[in-house]
Amino acid sequence: GAVVSQHPSWVICKSGTSVKIECRSLDFQATTMFWYRQFPKQSLMLMATSNEGSKATYEQGVEKDKFLINHASLTLSTLTVTSAHPEDSSFYICSARDWAGGDNSPLHFGNGTRLTVT
Amino acid sequence: AQSVTQPDIHITVSEGASLELRCNYSYGATPYLFWYVQSPGQGLQLLLKYFSGDTLVQGIKGFEAEFKRSQSSFNLRKPSVHWSDAAEYFCAVGASKAAGNKLTFGGGTRVLVKP
C-alpha cells in the first residue's frame, strides 16, 4: 500500500537553531501534502497545505516565515522550523494523497516527527 | 466553519466487550466524515469514511460507524475489542471527498483496554 515516510522520527535541537523535517511519498506522487501539528494529548491542527511547484497555503495563525515549507517534487515536501524555541516543541505529522487516485483516494499519514527544543 | 466534538476524552473497556466512540459534527453542507486511529508516537491510519449512500459503513479491524444526519453524529463501534485496539481515535470532517482537504479533527478519544 501507499506509504508516507517522515524523517527524522524525533529530533532534539537547541533554541535558536533550525530544523528540517522531510515528508516523502514512497510509491505514489502527491501534488499536495499537508502538515499538521499535535500538542501532547491534543488533536491535530492543520498548519499548512504544501503544493508542488508553488507556494504553500498557511492556516490562520501559522507564521509562514517561521515554518518554511518547500514542495520541490511530487514526492517530497519539507518543513523547516526556523529559529526554534521551546514552544515549538510538538509532534509534527505530514500527510499526502495519491493525486492519481481521484477524490476517493485515502489520505496517508507519516509516522510523525517529535521535535523537542531545549 | 466546520467543527467536530468527541465528548469522551478517555474510555476504558474490558477486552472482549463492545466499544462505542461518540462523534458529533457541525457542518453547513454535506459532510465527509472519517475515523482515524493513532497508536502512540505514530501517524494516523484511516479506519473508515462516509461520503454518501448506506449510512452504516464498515471499516478495517472490525470497526463500523453509523452516520445519523438528524443527530449530526458519526459514532464508531466495535462489537468485541482486542487489546491491540488500545489507541487514540480521531473523528474528522472534511469539506470534500478528498481526504485531507481541510480536515478538521475532533479532540480525540483515548481507549484503554483492560485484560
Interface residues (C-beta under 8 A of the other chain):
Chain A: V4 Q6 T32 F34 Q42 S43 L44 M45 L46 I93 S95 A96 R97 D103 N104 S105 P106 L107 F109 G110 N111 G112 R114
Chain B: Y36 G41 Q42 G43 L44 Q45 L46 K49 F51 F90 S96 K97 A98 A99 G100 K102 L103 T104 F105 G106 G107 G108
